[in-house]
Amino acid sequence: MVEGYCVKCKAKQEMTAAKEVAMKGKGGVERRAMKGKCPKCGTTMFRIMGKK
């Protein structure tokens, strides 16, 4: 599982249904990120990952 920060709960949580996505970054560069749901409140969470 991947840990991310939930803005609504204001705490780090383990993401459920986490999957890797590509986000737009500065200068048209794609950035890797993990997208999932908070297990407590169901809010969408993101965690930006490093380069491959």
Backbone torsions as a table, in degrees:
resi	resn	phi	psi	omega
1	MET	NA	157.3	-178.6
2	VAL	-111.4	137.2	178.9
3	GLU	-96.6	136.3	178.1
4	GLY	-140.7	174.2	-178.9
5	TYR	-101.1	125.2	176.4
6	CYS	-92.7	120.4	-177.9
7	VAL	-70.1	-34.8	-178.7
8	LYS	-71.7	-45.1	179.8
9	CYS	-80.9	-17.9	-177.1
10	LYS	58.2	43.8	-179.9
11	ALA	-155.3	158.7	174.5
12	LYS	-76.9	135.8	-179.2
13	GLN	-135.7	157.6	171.6
14	GLU	-80.4	125.1	-179.8
15	MET	-72.2	142.5	171.4
16	THR	-105.2	149.8	-179.0
17	ALA	53.9	44.5	-178.2
18	ALA	-76.8	137.4	175.1
19	LYS	-143.2	153.8	-178.7
20	GLU	-84.6	133.1	178.5
21	VAL	-129.8	165.1	176.5
22	ALA	-108.0	126.4	178.7
23	MET	-109.1	151.9	175.6
24	LYS	-75.8	133.5	178.2
25	GLY	-115.9	-174.7	179.0
26	LYS	-66.2	141.6	178.1
27	GLY	72.3	19.9	179.1
28	GLY	75.2	12.7	-179.9
29	VAL	-83.7	136.1	176.7
30	GLU	-84.3	137.3	178.2
31	ARG	-114.9	142.4	177.2
32	ARG	-81.5	142.7	177.7
33	ALA	-150.8	157.0	173.7
34	MET	-105.7	134.4	-179.3
35	LYS	-122.9	132.5	-179.7
36	GLY	-158.1	-169.0	-178.7
37	LYS	-116.7	148.9	174.6
38	CYS	-76.0	131.4	-179.5
39	PRO	-69.2	-23.7	-177.8
40	LYS	-85.6	-48.6	-173.1
41	CYS	-114.3	-11.4	177.9
42	GLY	83.1	7.0	179.5
43	THR	-71.3	145.4	176.2
44	THR	-70.0	133.2	-178.7
45	MET	-120.2	149.5	175.8
46	PHE	-127.6	149.5	170.6
47	ARG	-139.3	118.1	-179.9
48	ILE	-79.1	130.1	-177.0
49	MET	-100.4	166.2	177.5
50	GLY	-76.9	178.6	178.0
51	LYS	-72.0	156.8	-178.1
52	LYS	-67.2	NA	NA
